[in-house]
Amino acid sequence: MPAKKYMTWAAMAFVAFYVINQPDGAARSVESAANGIASAAGSLATFVNALS
């Protein structure tokens, strides 16, 4: 179980480092992720509406 804890801390440190050193790149990554989630939600809504 400690390995999972260390990996979590390492991932958090990497994200903090990335945000501090590359804020524009981090913002683009978050925007891309948000667009992907919005697209998936739209597709799911279209599917559910087509069922009725």
ABEGO torsion letter per residue (X at the ends): XAAAAAAAAAAAAAAAAAAAABAAAAAAAAAAAAAAAAAAAAAAAAAAAAAX
